[in-house]
Amino acid sequence: MSEEQVDTAKFDAVAERYSERDYADPEAYYARRAKIVAALLPPRATVLDFACGDGGLGRHLVALGFDYRGVDASERMVEVARRALGDRIVRGTLDYTPPEPVDATTIFRSLYLAPDRRAFLEHVRGFTRARLVFDFDPRAHDRTAVLGDVRAAGWRDVRVRPFLTPQRGTLPRPVQAALHRIEPLPGARLLTAIRFPLLVSASA
């Protein structure tokens, strides 16, 4: 994907307040996402995060001991993320290749930016040693097609679970705790028909 294909202007414009604008409780959301990602990886794994935004997830993964690297196409997002994460953040589009292989690659709320999803997933597999983790909205993207592209790109042991933390709203603490407890259960996926994304993990 060339830089010209990515509309960075809208992201540049909101970079300073990106997390506050897009999440009702950004730190709780990032912490929950980081906890789930961490459970899928060995300690101190190297993680490359595409479309890393202002580095919200990165701050939490670094705090958990991971060797985090983020890449984003927006120059302003990169500037904001570097305030907390320094040179762990680089500017680049979805065709970015890290200088060395990484243990895991993540991409959240941004897979739709890839003009050719399967080609992007194949590209990522070329430098990812162990794990791919991403999410998508099953109401906007066909689940069978997405998972078919993952498998066709050569990933295996593909696992799917819902991520039952609201992005732009908050729930009473007991309700949210109950949702977190049922996340791993197969029946919990039914909730994504009305709200919440699906989270996918796969092995290289």
ABEGO torsion letter per residue (X at the ends): XBAAABBAAAAAAAAAAAAAAABABAAAAAAAAAAAAAAABBBGBBBBBBGAEAGAAAAAAAAAGBBBBBBBABAAAAAAAAAAAEAABBBBBAABBBABBBABBBBBGAAAABABAAAAAAAAAAABAABBBBBBBAAABBAAAAAAAAAAAGBBGBBBBBBABBAABBBBAAAAAAAAAAAABAAAAAAAAABEBBBBBBBX
